[in-house]
Structure formats: C-alpha cells, structure tokens
C-alpha cells in the first residue's frame, strides 16, 4: 500500500512540474570583434588629402602589444581630443563612431580663423541633438531643418538616428536580415540594405566588423504635413549616410558573449500579487487571432516605472467596459500582441501593442479627483541610470541605457509634452534610477486623448536596429522587487503538500514518518 501511495505522490509531483511556470531568464547577447586597423586606415584616407592638418595626426602604430591599447593608435586619441569639444564623451565608444561630420574640413577652416556654422560640416544637419557613447557603443540623433531637405510636404525637422554597437541581442527574429540593396550607396557600404520596419525606414550595414543602423521614423503612406512618409525619408537618410566619417571611438579589451541565465527573483511569496502567463492575452484580441507570444526573458533588471504600488497591467481596449478603469489591480495580463496598427515583428501577426499599459491602483469610492490616489498624482520614474532621448513637443520619452553588458531602451508614453518640456525631459539629460520624469497622464496627440495610464515598452539593439520586445516579464520581475514578494502565475498553482498528505491513510503516514526518521539517522 505504501508503494501505491508513493507512486501517486510521484505522479502528482511530475504533473505539477509539467505545469510549473517557465523560469524567467536574462537575454542572450553576442559581442562583435572590432577591426580597428581597418578603421585607422579609413581615418588616414580621410585625413591624408588635407596636408594642412594631416600633421596633427600620428598614424605610426606600435608593433607590439594588443590593439586595444590606446597607445597603439595615437591618431584615434588625437581625433577624440579634437572632436570631444563638439561631441562630448565621444572617446568612450568601444566602436568607431561614424557621424556626418567633416573633421578635416572643420580643422582647416579653424586653422585659418574662419570656421563656418557647424551645420556646414554636417551636410546641413543641425548640431547633434544627442550623442551618448558608452561601453556598449554609441547612439546619436541629428535633424535636418524643415525645408532643407527634398520634402515639400512635411513641415517639421526630420530626425535621423544612428547606432553602432559592440553588443547585439540574440532574438528569434522572423524578419531579421531582410531588406533591399541601395545602389547609390553600394560603393561606400557594400552590404547595406534598406527596409521599413516597426514604423522606421532603416539602413543597416556592417563596417569594421560592427553593425550600424541609420533610421528615420516614418509612415509607409502618402506624404502629410504632420506625418513624414517613408519615401520622403529615403533621400534624407541617404544624404546622412553619404556624409558619414570616422569622428572618434577608442579600442577596448575584447568582449565575451553574454549567455542567458536564470533571472533573480524574490524567494518569499507575495500574499496577493498574481499574473497570467506571458503570451496569454485576452481571447480574440490579436490581429487575425494569431494570439500572443511567450517570452520569458527579463531583458533588464530595472526599477518599476511607477514610484508607488499597487499597480495594474491590463488591456484598455479589450475585456469589457471596465477594462480601462478596472476593479482592483490583480491579476495582471499581457497585452503586447493585442490588435493595434503598430508593426511588431515579435508578434505572430506582425502587428501589436508594442508595450504594456500600467495603471496606478484605482481610487477608493467617493474619494474625489483631488485625492492623492488620482492617477495624475502618480509619479513616473526612471527605471535605470541613463540618458533621455526626446525633442521638444514630442509625446514619448525614451531612456537610453549603455553599459558593458546592456544596450537597451525604455520608452514612456502619454505624459503631457508641455509638462515634460517644462521639466527638462529633453535630449541628453542624464537621470538616475528612481528619479521623477513625469506623472501618469492621458495625452495622445492631444489632452484627454486616452485614458490615464503609462504606456511602457522596451527596445533592444539587433543587426536590424532597435526592435520592440515584450516588457511583460521584465515588469513582473521589477514589480516583485518593489513589493519584495514573488508573484503567483495563474494556472500553475500546486496543491498544498498537506492536501496530498491528507489523502493518505493514517497508518501509511505514520509508517512513512518512521521510515524517514530511520534514513536521516
């Protein structure tokens, strides 16, 4: 009889193990090997035709010692010192920094005492709105003034972003590597490809062993005064690419790939926090009913983006009339692949929500709008130490993280642009983890354009540029750290051990206890 009951317990245990939640994991990241000798050769070719300033650079290299030793390439040290006056911190990049800046032309005019406005050395692009260089690589934002480009329809400056990264996130990407060649740029960038993805036209290429991506946000549609069409963006991006030159960067010690590991989570269980599994979205809420996408990766160990808890993550578009306001806060539910017009390559249908909607706990009945619990009183904070990417009047703020082990972005939406402008939430501002960057609001193109909530999403760098990934697992892990308790995944609750034991005959329990005591002693 004991054997039979032990078999039952084993079967139960096996069943529970099969139903157990998949563990959260950290991302897998590959590191590229930089060909610095090739970069030095290109710099020499850019400088040599200008004899008046070529003497300021020493291209003699050490024959001994690693190429990562700055002394092996003094010309790069000299270049960083010159351009750091314009591009602060440029020498911190471990990959060659390509920017649309003619260093040689600028130095010639400076030597003659007649330098021109900076834009004249940048193919008419304005001074950099943002340059952030760090251990993972660099990111920069430039803009072409309205009217300076070929577009006669779009009435705003066109923003161009460029990223070069030594770290590349390993994603199961069904759209990865696609695109069309660009004949006009093939001589300068032999492997360049152009494609429209997730609301951006992108130009991806490899130089010196490093992946670079130039991108412009656009719509694959007819030109409009307030929305840039992708066909209008093509000539602007290609003008930017043709002007790219080496402007800085510094060799660093070779990097190792970063393997995926089990993510850290609190051991103690939360008494109330619960959530549906990642990818378990509301039935029929996705495009063509393709469903959600299971992604157990916690892409970064972040601070939860709201200052206080409790908070809810739930659909505001599906699930009934109470889905927006909600009653209570748990359980949470994934909405990354819910039906939206946004392109999301990580979703099976190719379209989705891009992120998650976070809501503060609802006010108690009859609390009034001035209560401290009202959504507009809830502070939104930086989830990590980083640098902000945001131009004036924009309704989204992006937090850029660049470390030796991460190259990742977090985007915040629906806060009021005028309030963010007044608070200095603008390009290049450095913020510390937990620092206030706004309050929960309801802005979407105009005040009251949506319900009160914070839209939060994550992008990681790949060879196709910045790709949206599901932040749901990352948010669960960050919330658990905030409340200091591990959440309960719906549908994976094991019956209590005591409940199994009570089904066993009393004499079997006593016999098992005696057998256990004998083995321990």
BAKEPA-767005 format. One record per atom (N, C-alpha, C): residue in three letters; x, y negated, z. Coordinates in pm, whole numbers, plus 50000, padded with zeros to 5 digits. Layout:
! BAKEPA-767005
alaXYZ ...
END
This chain:
! BAKEPA-767005
unk500835012150000 unk500005000050000 unk500864987450000 unk501934987750077 unk502844976250080 unk503394973549940 unk503754984349870 unk504314982849735 unk503314976149643 unk502024980149657 unk500994974349571 unk500824959449597 unk500804955449724 unk500634941249756 unk501864932949720 unk503034938849734 unk504224931549690 unk504204929349540 unk503674939149467 unk503564937549322 unk502614926149287 unk501484925149364 unk500534914249341 unk501204900749364 unk501954899749474 unk502644887249504 unk503624883749394 unk504354893749342 unk505314891249235 unk504614886249110 unk503474892449078 unk502734888148961 unk502244873848976 unk501744870749097 unk501314857049123 unk502464847349108 unk503614850949160 unk504774842149152 unk505184840149008 unk505154850948929 unk505514849748788 unk504544840748715 unk503244842048746 unk502254833448683 unk502434819048720 unk502754816648847 unk502974802848892 unk504184796948824 unk505234805048810 unk506434799948744 unk506134796048601 unk505274803948533 unk504924800748396 unk504114788048386 unk503354784748491 unk502524772848489 unk503234760648547 unk504454762648595 unk505154751748661 unk505464740648562 unk505514728448612 unk505824716948528 unk507244717948477 unk507444713948352 unk508784713648296 unk509614703148369 unk510844706248405 unk511644696448480 unk511964684148395 unk512044672648459 unk512454660448391 unk513954661448361 unk514344656548243 unk515734657148203 unk516254643548161 unk517544641648170 unk518174629548119 unk518394631347969 unk518604620447894 unk518774621747749 unk520144627447711 unk520204633447594 unk521464637847535 unk521974626747444 unk523234622947461 unk523804611547388 unk525144615547330 unk525334612647201 unk526604615447135 unk527464602847130 unk528754604847137 unk529704593847128 unk530474594946997 unk530654583846927 unk531354584046799 unk532824580446818 unk533634584546724 unk535064581546727 unk535304569746633 unk535874558946684 unk536064546546608 unk537394547046533 unk537354543646405 unk538554543246321 unk539124529046322 unk539864526046427 unk540364512346446 unk541414508446344 unk542184517946295 unk543194514646194 unk542514509246068 unk541394515346031 unk540654510545914 unk540084496545938 unk539634494146060 unk539124480846094 unk540234470446085 unk541424474046133 unk542554464846127 unk542934461745982 unk542864471845896 unk543174469745755 unk542164460145692 unk540884461445727 unk539884452345671 unk540124438145720 unk540464436645849 unk540744423245901 unk541924417045828 unk542954425045803 unk544114419945730 unk543704415045591 unk542854422645524 unk542394418645391 unk541574405745394 unk540864403445506 unk540064391245517 unk540924379045548 unk542034381245619 unk542874370145664 unk543994366945565 unk544584377145503 unk545764375245418 unk545594364945307 unk544434364045240 unk544294354145132 unk544304339645182 unk544334337445312 unk544344323845368 unk545694321445435 unk546744318545359 unk548094317345418 unk548194306445524 unk547334296445518 unk547424285645615 unk547144290245757 unk546364300945773 unk546014305645908 unk546484319945934 unk547004326645831 unk547434340545848 unk548534341845950 unk549354331445965 unk550464332146060 unk549994332846206 unk548724330146229 unk548194330746366 unk547894344946410 unk548034354446318 unk547714368446349 unk548934377246327 unk549164386146421 unk550254395746411 unk549674409546384 unk549994414946266 unk549464427946228 unk550464439246250 unk551594436146314 unk552524446646350 unk551894455346458 unk551964468646442 unk551364477746538 unk552424486746600 unk552174490746722 unk553084499846790 unk552964513746728 unk554084520246711 unk554054533746656 unk553824544146764 unk554054540246888 unk553844549546998 unk552674544747083 unk552124554247156 unk551014550747244 unk549684552047172 unk548604553247247 unk547274555147189 unk546774542447121 unk545934544447020 unk545344532946951 unk544414525147042 unk543954531347152 unk543084524347246 unk543824513847328 unk545144513947322 unk545934504047394 unk545864490847318 unk545324480147378 unk545194467347308 unk546514462247251 unk547614465647316 unk548904460847268 unk549254466847133 unk548604477847096 unk548884484146968 unk548324476046852 unk547364467246878 unk546734459346773 unk546604444846817 unk547704437646819 unk547654423746869 unk546744414646787 unk546544417746658 unk545684409146577 unk544254408946630 unk543804420246685 unk542454420646742 unk542384412446870 unk543424412946951 unk543464404747072 unk543404390047034 unk544144386246931 unk544144372246886 unk542784368246830 unk542164377346754 unk540844374346698 unk539804372446807 unk539814381046909 unk538874379647020 unk539054366347092 unk540304362347114 unk540574349747184 unk540044337847105 unk540144338446974 unk539664327446890 unk538144326746890 unk537504338146865 unk536054338146847 unk535264338546976 unk535934341347090 unk535214341047218 unk534714327047250 unk535304316847189 unk534824303147211 unk533434301147152 unk533114309147052 unk531804308146986 unk530884319447029 unk531454331447040 unk530684343347075 unk531214348847208 unk530634344047315 unk531124347347449 unk531114362347474 unk532244367447523 unk532334381547560 unk532494391047444 unk532834386047325 unk532894394547206 unk533914405747221 unk534984403247297 unk536034413247313 unk535634425147398 unk534444424847460 unk534004436147542 unk533464447647459 unk533254445547331 unk532694456147247 unk533744466647217 unk533424479647235 unk534344490447202 unk534274494647055 unk533474487446976 unk533414489846831 unk533694476646761 unk534204477046638 unk534424464546564 unk533134456646551 unk533184443946584 unk532004435346579 unk531904429346440 unk530854432946368 unk530574427346237 unk529494416646252 unk529824404346214 unk528874393146219 unk529004385046091 unk527984377346054 unk528054369145933 unk528834356245960 unk530104357745996 unk530914346046036 unk532264346745967 unk532604335745897 unk533864334645823 unk534924328445915 unk535604336945990 unk536624331946085 unk537734324446013 unk538224329745902 unk539334323445830 unk538944309545779 unk537754308345721 unk537304295345673 unk537154285245785 unk536624289945895 unk536454281146011 unk537804276246063 unk538794285246073 unk540114281446124 unk540804271846030 unk540654273645900 unk541254264345804 unk540714250245822 unk539404249145830 unk538814235845845 unk539134229745980 unk539204238346084 unk539554233446217 unk540984228046218 unk541904234846148 unk543294230246142 unk543414216846072 unk542524214445979 unk542524201645907 unk541744190845982 unk541174194546097 unk540434184846177 unk539084181246123 unk538524189646035 unk537234186445974 unk536334198645967 unk536084204946083 unk535184216546080 unk533754212246046 unk533064220845971 unk531684218245932 unk530744223746037 unk529444220746029 unk528484227146121 unk528624242346115 unk528414248846229 unk528664263146240 unk527904271246136 unk526704266946102 unk525894274546006 unk526554275545869 unk527444266145835 unk528114266545705 unk529094278045696 unk529514283445809 unk530404295045810 unk529624308045833 unk528304306845838 unk527444318145869 unk526354320045763 unk526694317145637 unk525744319045527 unk524434311645553 unk524544300345622 unk523404291645658 unk522544297145770 unk522944308345831 unk522244313045951 unk522614303846067 unk521654301346154 unk521884292646268 unk522854299246366 unk523444291446458 unk524294297546562 unk523554308946631 unk524294319046670 unk523684331246723 unk522714328246836 unk521514333546825 unk520544332246933 unk520954340547054 unk521644351747026 unk522074360547134 unk523164369747083 unk524224371347162 unk525204381947139 unk525514388247272 unk525324401447278 unk525584408847401 unk526504420347368 unk527744419547415 unk528724430047393 unk529054436647526 unk529184449947523 unk529484457347645 unk530054470847612 unk530154479647710 unk530814492547691 unk530184501647586 unk528904499447552 unk528244507947453 unk528344502547311 unk528724489747296 unk528754483647165 unk528294469247174 unk527574464747072 unk527114450747075 unk525774449547003 unk525044438947039 unk523794435146973 unk523824420046953 unk523324415646840 unk523284401246813 unk522004397946739 unk521544385646759 unk520354380446691 unk520714367146627 unk520484366146498 unk520654353646423 unk519314350146359 unk519184337946314 unk517954334146245 unk518264324746131 unk517484326046026 unk517584317345910 unk516434307445918 unk516734294345917 unk515664284345934 unk514594285645828 unk513374282045866 unk512274282145770 unk512634273045653 unk512434277945532 unk512754270145414 unk514154272545359 unk515044278145439 unk516404280645393 unk516504293445312 unk515554302345329 unk515574314945258 unk514704314445134 unk514554325745068 unk513784326144943 unk512264326044963 unk511804328145089 unk510374328845113 unk509734315045106 unk508644314145036 unk507884301545029 unk506554302645106 unk506334314345166 unk505074316745234 unk505254316145385 unk506194324045437 unk506394324945582 unk506954311645633 unk506294306045736 unk506634292445779 unk507414291945909 unk508124302945945 unk508904303346068 unk510324308046037 unk511274305646129 unk512604311446109 unk512534326646103 unk513394332446022 unk513464346946009 unk514574352146098 unk514234360646194 unk515214366146288 unk515794379146233 unk517124379946241 unk517844391846196 unk518614397546314 unk518484410546336 unk519224417146444 unk520254426646386 unk521394427646453 unk522394437546416 unk522884444546542 unk523084457546531 unk523624465646640 unk524714474646586 unk525814475446659 unk526844485446635 unk527074492646767 unk527064505846765 unk527074513246891 unk528024525146887 unk528724527046998 unk529564538847013 unk528754550547067 unk527534547647118 unk526624557747172 unk525424559347080 unk525044571747052 unk523894574846966 unk523024585047038 unk521764581747060 unk520844590847128 unk520424602147034 unk520444614147087 unk520104626047008 unk518604628447019 unk517864625346914 unk516424627246913 unk516034637646809 unk514974644846838 unk514354653346737 unk513504644046651 unk514104639146544 unk513504628146468 unk513104632946329 unk511814635046303 unk511384639946172 unk511654630146059 unk511824617246090 unk512064607145988 unk513524603145977 unk514374609146058 unk515764604946064 unk516514607145933 unk517344597345898 unk518194598545782 unk517554595145649 unk516294591145648 unk515624588045523 unk515904573645481 unk515614570545356 unk515834557145305 unk516264557445160 unk516384545445102 unk516784544244962 unk518084536544952 unk518924539444854 unk520184532144839 unk519914517644796 unk520874508944821 unk520754494744785 unk521904491644690 unk521624491144561 unk522674489744461 unk523484476944480 unk522824466144517 unk523534453444530 unk524564453644641 unk524464463144734 unk525384463844848 unk526254476444847 unk526104484744745 unk526774497644744 unk528294496344745 unk528844486344680 unk530304484744677 unk530844481044814 unk530104472844888 unk530524468545021 unk530234478945128 unk529094485845112 unk528664496045209 unk528224508445132 unk529144517445100 unk528814528745011 unk527654537445057 unk527464539145188 unk526414548245235 unk525164540945283 unk525024528245251 unk523904520445305 unk522574525545251 unk521554525145336 unk520204528945296 unk519204519345359 unk518154516645285 unk517114507345330 unk515804514945347 unk515104511945456 unk513814518445480 unk512994509645573 unk511694511345566 unk510774504245654 unk510304514045759 unk510504510645884 unk510144519845991 unk509744512146116 unk508604516046174 unk508134510846302 unk508114495546305 unk507664489746192 unk507464475246188 unk508704467346153 unk509774473846109 unk511014466946072 unk511524472345938 unk512094463345857 unk512894468145746 unk514304469645801 unk514934481045772 unk516224484245831 unk517234487845722 unk518464483345747 unk519584486845661 unk520594493945750 unk520764506845729 unk521664514945812 unk522894518845731 unk524064517645793 unk525294521545726 unk526334525445831 unk527374532145785 unk528474536145873 unk529744529145826 unk530464523245919 unk531744516845887 unk532694519646002 unk533894523645971 unk534914526946072 unk534434538346164 unk533584547046111 unk533044557946190 unk531904554046281 unk531504541346277 unk530494535946369 unk529174533646296 unk528024537446356 unk526734534146295 unk526354519646325 unk525944512646221 unk525444498846233 unk524064498446170 unk523194490146225 unk521854488246168 unk521514473446173 unk521114468046058 unk520604454346047 unk519104455446025 unk518304447846100 unk516854449246091 unk516144435946103 unk514974435246040 unk514094423546046 unk512664428346067 unk511974422846164 unk510574426546187 unk509724421146073 unk508844429646020 unk508044425345905 unk506834434345891 unk505944430545799 unk504774438445766 unk504894443345623 unk504594456045603 unk504624461645468 unk503314458045398 unk503154444845367 unk501904439745313 unk502184426945234 unk501134420245195 unk501274407645121 unk501794396645214 unk502544386945161 unk503044375945244 unk501914367845308 unk502174363245430 unk501234354845502 unk502004343645572 unk501354332445601 unk502074321545667 unk502634325245804 unk501954334045879 unk502384337246017 unk502914351546031 unk502984359045922 unk503474372645926 unk504404374745807 unk505664377845836 unk506644379845732 unk506394393145661 unk506314392945529 unk506194405245452 unk507574411345434 unk507634424645432 unk508944431345422 unk509654427745292 unk508914425945184 unk509584422445059 unk510204408445066 unk509674399845154 unk510324386945179 unk511574388545264 unk511594398945346 unk512734401045435 unk513944406845362 unk513714413945252 unk514844420345182 unk515974410545149 unk515704399645078 unk516814390645042 unk517484384145162 unk516734382045270 unk517334376145390 unk518324385945453 unk517894398645466 unk518774408845523 unk520014410845437 unk519844410845305 unk520974413145217 unk521924401245214 unk521404389445231 unk522264377645248 unk523104379045374 unk522494383845480 unk523184386045607 unk524274396545591 unk523944407545526 unk524884418645510 unk526094414645425 unk525864407145319 unk526974403045232 unk527954394045305 unk527494387145409 unk528354377845483 unk529074384245600 unk528864397245626 unk529454403645744 unk530974404545732 unk531644400745842 unk533094401845853 unk533444406445995 unk534644411346012 unk535104415246146 unk535374402646226 unk534724401546340 unk534894389646424 unk535394392946564 unk535544405646597 unk536034408946731 unk535874423746761 unk536044426946889 unk535994440746935 unk537344445146986 unk537344455347069 unk538574459847133 unk538574474947149 unk539634481847108 unk539694496447129 unk539554500047276 unk538904511247301 unk538754516347437 unk539134531047438 unk539234536647556 unk539554550847568 unk538474559147499 unk538854570247437 unk537854578847371 unk536754583047468 unk535534583847416 unk534384587747498 unk534024602347476 unk533374607847574 unk532824621347562 unk531324620647541 unk530794630947475 unk529344631947463 unk528734633447602 unk527504628647617 unk526814629247746 unk525704639647735 unk525854651247799 unk524834661747785 unk523594658647868 unk522494664747830 unk521254663547907 unk521364671648035 unk520844666048144 unk520864672748273 unk519494671348340 unk519284678948446 unk518064677448524 unk518074663748593 unk517004656248578 unk516914642848637 unk516624643748786 unk517164634348859 unk516934633849003 unk515524628849033 unk514874635449131 unk513544631349176 unk513454633649326 unk512564626449395 unk512424628549539 unk512004642849570 unk512504648049680 unk512144661649721 unk510794661849793 unk510534651749874 unk509284651249952 unk508104648249860 unk506994655049883 unk505794653249801 unk505034640849843 unk504514633549744 unk503624622249774 unk502264627749816 unk501604621549913 unk500294626649956 unk499184624049855 unk499384614749760 unk498254611349672 unk498624609449525 unk499884606449492 unk500234603649353 unk500134616249268 unk499374615349159 unk499224626649067 unk499194621348924 unk499454630248829 unk499514626048689 unk499264638048598 unk498694635248480 unk498544645548379 unk499894647648310 unk500134659448252 unk501414662148188 unk501674652648071 unk502934650248044 unk503314642047930 unk502814648547802 unk502254640647713 unk501674645747589 unk500214649547600 unk499694650447723 unk498284654147745 unk497444641447740 unk497184636647618 unk496404624447603 unk494924627847597 unk494074617847608 unk492634619947605 unk492244626347472 unk491354636047477 unk490934643447357 unk490424633847251 unk490834636347129 unk490394628747011 unk490814614047015 unk491834610847091 unk492264596947098 unk493434593747006 unk493964603946934 unk495104601446847 unk494664600246702 unk495554595046619 unk495274593946476 unk495154607946417 unk494094610046340 unk493814622946277 unk493824634446377 unk493594631046505 unk493504641046612 unk494744650046619 unk495904643946596 unk497144651646597 unk497674653846739 unk497084646946837 unk497464649046976 unk498694641347018 unk499114643647143 unk500274636847198 unk501554644547170 unk502614640147233 unk503924646647214 unk504564648947349 unk504864661347379 unk505514664647505 unk506974659947501 unk507334651647594 unk508694646347602 unk509054644847749 unk509804654247801 unk510114654447944 unk511374646547978 unk511854638247886 unk513094630747909 unk512804618047988 unk513504616348099 unk513534603648171 unk514724596048113 unk514454586448026 unk515504580547944 unk516464571748023 unk516064567348141 unk516954559248224 unk516424559248366 unk517324557948460 unk516904556748600 unk516664542048628 unk515394538148623 unk515024524048632 unk514234521248759 unk514104508448788 unk513164503948890 unk511804502648824 unk510724506248892 unk509394504948835 unk509144490248799 unk508514487348683 unk508414473448637 unk507454464348712 unk506594469748797 unk505784461048884 unk506434460549021 unk506354448949086 unk507014447249215 unk506384456049323 unk505054457549316 unk504344464449423 unk503604476649370 unk503264485449460 unk502414496949428 unk501224496449523 unk500124503649497 unk499954513349389 unk499704506749254 unk499904514649150 unk499684510149013 unk499124521848933 unk498444518448823 unk497814528648739 unk498404528348600 unk498474540148537 unk498754541348394 unk497594548948333 unk496844542148251 unk495674548548189 unk495344541248060 unk494564547847977 unk494154542247849 unk493204530447871 unk493394519947792 unk492424509047795 unk491514509547673 unk491774518747580 unk490994519547457 unk490084531747451 unk490394541847531 unk489614554247528 unk489234558147670 unk488294567047682 unk487944572447814 unk486744566147878 unk485954558447802 unk484724553147860 unk484834538447898 unk483714532947941 unk483644518647967 unk484484514348086 unk484834523548173 unk485624519848291 unk487124522048270 unk487514525148145 unk488914528648123 unk489824516748144 unk489374504648117 unk490224492948133 unk490324488748279 unk489184486548343 unk489214482248483 unk489584493848575 unk488974505048550 unk489314517048625 unk488774516948767 unk488694528548822 unk488334530248963 unk489404538849026 unk490194533049113 unk491334540049168 unk492504539249073 unk493574545949110 unk494784544949030 unk495324558548983 unk494934569249049 unk495454582549012 unk494294591448967 unk494564601248882 unk495864604648823 unk496204595748704 unk497494594848674 unk497954587848555 unk497734596648432 unk497724589748312 unk497584597648189 unk498374591048076 unk499074599248001 unk499904595047888 unk499034589147777 unk499484578247716 unk498764572547601 unk499714568447489 unk500944573747490 unk501974569647394 unk501534571947250 unk500854582947222 unk500444586247085 unk498974583447058 unk498344575347143 unk496964571347115 unk496884563746983 unk495704564046923 unk495504557746792 unk495704542646800 unk496674537746724 unk496934523546702 unk497434522046559 unk497564509746514 unk498084507346380 unk499604506646379 unk500244508446495 unk501704507546504 unk502344520746458 unk503394519546380 unk504144531546341 unk504964536546458 unk504874549546485 unk505644555946591 unk506134569346537 unk507394569946497 unk507914581946435 unk507954593946527 unk507954591846659 unk507994602846754 unk506634609346774 unk505564603546717 unk504234609546726 unk503944617546599 unk503214628546614 unk502964637546501 unk502234630546387 unk501334621346418 unk500574614446315 unk501344602946251 unk502484599246311 unk503264588146258 unk502804574546307 unk501724574246385 unk501214561746441 unk500904563946589 unk500954553346666 unk500654554646808 unk500714541446880 unk500734542247010 unk500634530847101 unk501984524147125 unk503064531447106 unk504454527247128 unk504874527347273 unk503974525447367 unk504364524947507 unk503244529347599 unk503264523847722 unk502254527047822 unk501714514147882 unk500434514147916 unk499784502747982 unk499784504848132 unk500334495248204 unk500454496148350 unk499534485748413 unk498764490248511 unk497804481348578 unk498004481648728 unk497984469948790 unk498004469848937 unk496734476348991 unk496764480349116 unk495574486149179 unk494434476149173 unk493214480549146 unk492074471249138 unk491764465049273 unk491204452949267 unk490834446049391 unk489694453449461 unk489654452049588 unk488534457549665 unk487254450149627 unk486094456649640 unk484824450049604 unk484664436749679 unk484144426649604 unk483844413449661 unk485084406249715 unk486244409349659 unk487454402849709 unk487654388949651 unk487064385949532 unk487194372749472 unk488454371649387 unk488434362349290 unk489554360949197 unk490814355549260 unk490724348549373 unk491904342749436 unk492574352249534 unk492054364149541 unk492664373949631 unk494064377149585 unk494914380549679 unk496304384049647 unk496414396449561 unk495324404149551 unk495384416349472 unk495034413949326 unk494644401849288 unk494264399249149 unk495454402049057 unk495214407848939 unk496324411348851 unk497284399848824 unk496774387748807 unk497674376748772 unk498584372648888 unk498384378449005 unk499284376149118 unk500354386949129 unk500304396849039 unk501224408149050 unk502494405448970 unk503624406249037 unk504904402548980 unk505454413848891 unk505974409948776 unk506664418948684 unk508164416748702 unk508934427548715 unk510354426248747 unk511224433248643 unk512494429348642 unk513484436148558 unk513724450248611 unk513714459848523 unk513884473748566 unk515354477548582 unk516244469448527 unk517674471748539 unk518404458348529 unk519664458048566 unk520504446548533 unk520654446348381 unk520464434648320 unk520584434148175 unk520474420148121 unk520314419347990 unk520244406647918 unk518924406147842 unk518264394547843 unk516964393047778 unk517124389347630 unk516234394947549 unk516104391147409 unk514704385647391 unk514614372747368 unk513314366447345 unk513504352147299 unk512884348647186 unk512894334947136 unk511684327547193 unk511734314147196 unk510594306447247 unk509304309947173 unk508214310047247 unk506854312247198 unk506544326947167 unk507534335647174 unk507244349747149 unk506494355847266 unk505604365547238 unk504794371447344 unk505394384247399 unk506564388347351 unk507244400147404 unk508624396247453 unk509024401947565 unk510374400147618 unk511034413847623 unk512264414647574 unk512994427247572 unk514204426247663 unk514404436547744 unk515544437347834 unk516554447147775 unk517744442147745 unk518794450047681 unk519774455247785 unk520034468447782 unk520974474747874 unk522134480347793 unk523354476947834 unk524554481147761 unk525604485147863 unk525784498247884 unk526764503247979 unk527564514447912 unk528504520047985 unk529304530747930 unk528534543447902 unk527314544647957 unk526514556747939 unk525134554147881 unk524804541647851 unk523464538447801 unk523514526947701 unk522674527847599 unk522384516747508 unk520894517447483 unk520134509847560 unk518684511847569 unk517994498447588 unk516734497647546 unk515944485347557 unk514594488447622 unk514114478447698 unk512794479247760 unk512014466847720 unk510814468647667 unk510014457247621 unk508794455247709 unk508534442647741 unk507394438547823 unk506464430047734 unk505154432847740 unk504214425147660 unk502994420847742 unk502374410047692 unk501104404447739 unk501264393647845 unk502494390147885 unk502674378347969 unk502534365747881 unk502164354547940 unk501924342347862 unk503234336547811 unk503344334047679 unk504584328347624 unk504974315047687 unk503994306147711 unk504334293047768 unk504924294547908 unk504404304047985 unk504934306348119 unk506344312148111 unk506584321348017 unk507914327048002 unk508904316447955 unk508464307647864 unk509344296647821 unk509724287847940 unk508734284348021 unk508994275548136 unk509904282148238 unk509824295448249 unk510644302648346 unk512014306548292 unk512314302648168 unk513624305648113 unk513824320148073 unk512734327148040 unk512834340947994 unk513144340347844 unk514414337847815 unk514844334947678 unk516144342147645 unk516484342047517 unk517664348947467 unk518914346447551 unk519564357447588 unk520854356547654 unk520814355247804 unk519644353347862 unk519594351948008 unk519864365448074 unk520754365348170 unk521064377448246 unk520154378348367 unk519634390248392 unk518754392448506 unk519244404548583 unk518914404748711 unk519294415848798 unk518094424948820 unk518344437448846 unk517274447048873 unk516414442048988 unk515094441948966 unk514154437249067 unk513854422449058 unk514554415048973 unk514324400548961 unk513024397848887 unk512274388048932 unk510994384548870 unk511224378848730 unk510454383948633 unk510494378248499 unk509104373948451 unk508084375548535 unk506744371148498 unk505704377248589 unk504444375948547 unk503314381948619 unk502414389148520 unk501664398748569 unk500724405948484 unk499714396148426 unk499484397148296 unk498594387548232 unk497764394348124 unk497144386348037 unk496204391647939 unk496364384747804 unk497604381747767 unk497874374547643 unk498134384247528 unk497434382447417 unk497684389747294 unk497324380647178 unk498314373447127 unk498154363047025 unk497484350347080 unk496704351847186 unk496064340247248 unk495634344347389 unk495414334747480 unk494974338147616 unk493674346047613 unk493544355347705 unk492384364247714 unk492234373247591 unk493334375547521 unk493274383947402 unk493224398847434 unk493464402347558 unk493394416347600 unk493024416547748 unk492934428247806 unk492664429247949 unk493954426848028 unk493824424748157 unk495004422748241 unk495784435848255 unk496974436048199 unk497864447548217 unk499244443948162 unk500204452348190 unk501544451148133 unk501764462748037 unk502054459447913 unk502484469847818 unk503994471247831 unk504444483547852 unk505874486247874 unk506314497447781 unk507414495047708 unk507904505747621 unk509424506147621 unk509954516547559 unk511394519247560 unk511854522047418 unk513034516447384 unk513704519547259 unk515124524147288 unk515584534047213 unk516964538747224 unk517614537747087 unk518944536447087 unk519644534546960 unk519984547846895 unk519654548946766 unk519964560646685 unk520604555746556 unk520964565046469 unk521534561146340 unk520504554546250 unk519244554946288 unk518184547646218 unk517854534446289 unk518634530846387 unk518354518546462 unk517594521446589 unk516894511346639 unk516164512446766 unk514834519346744 unk514654530746811 unk513474539246793 unk512664539746922 unk511334538246909 unk510464539347026 unk510374553747074 unk510544555447204 unk510374568547268 unk509364567147381 unk508804578247421 unk507734578147521 unk508294574447660 unk507824563547721 unk508314559647853 unk507604566447969 unk506644575147940 unk505784580648045 unk506584587948153 unk507474597048113 unk508274604548210 unk509194595248288 unk509794585548218 unk510674575848284 unk509914567948389 unk508684564048358 unk507874556348453 unk507454564748572 unk507114577348548 unk506754586148660 unk507934587148757 unk509134589748703 unk510314591248788 unk510614578248864 unk510454566848798 unk510724554048866 unk509694551248974 unk508444554948949 unk507384552849048 unk507614561649170 unk508054574049146 unk508344583049258 unk509434577249347 unk510434571049285 unk511484564749368 unk510924552949446 unk510004545449384 unk509424533749451 unk508594537949572 unk507794548449557 unk506924552749667 unk507584563249755 unk508784567549715 unk509574577349791 unk508834590549810 unk508194594749703 unk507474607549708 unk507294613249568 unk507324626249559 unk507204632949430 unk505744634949395 unk505384631549272 unk504004632949229 unk503624647249199 unk502334649549187 unk501784662749158 unk501254662649015 unk501774671648933 unk501314672548795 unk500014680548791 unk498974674948732 unk497684681448724 unk497794694248640 unk497254705148694 unk497244717648621 unk498404726848653 unk499294722748742 unk500424731448778 unk500494733348929 unk499354732248999 unk499354733449144 unk499384748249185 unk500414752649254 unk500434766549301 unk499544768349423 unk498854779449434 unk498114782149558 unk499094782549675 unk498634778049788 unk499504778149906 unk499934792249938 unk501154793749990 unk501654807050027 unk500744813650129 unk500234805250220 unk499354810750324 unk498094816850263 unk497624810950155 unk496404816150093 unk496664829850035 unk497844831849977 unk498174845149925 unk498304855050039 unk498954850750145 unk499184859750259 unk497884864350322 unk496874855450327 unk495624859050392 unk494864869750316 unk495224872050191 unk494544882650117 unk495134896250147 unk496254896450220 unk496904909150252 unk496374914650384 unk496214927850393 unk495744933950518 unk496664930450634 unk496064929450750 unk496804925250870 unk497954934750901 unk497704947850885 unk498764957450917 unk499924956250819 unk499634952550691 unk500704950750593 unk501544938650628 unk500884928050675 unk501614916050714 unk502584919050828 unk502074926650929 unk502924929951043 unk504094938650999 unk503804948150906 unk504864957050858 unk505914949150779 unk505454939550695 unk506374931350617 unk507254923050709 unk506674917550815 unk507434909250908 unk508534917350975 unk508174929851015 unk509194938051080 unk510324941450983 unk509954944650856 unk510974947850758 unk511894936050733 unk511304923750729 unk512114911650707 unk513064909250821 unk512574911150946 unk513454908951061 unk514634918551059 unk514344931251017 unk515404941051013 unk516484937350913 unk516084932050793 unk517054928450691 unk517914916550735 unk517264906650800 unk518024894850842 unk519034898450950 unk518684907751038 unk519604911251146 unk520654921051097 
END
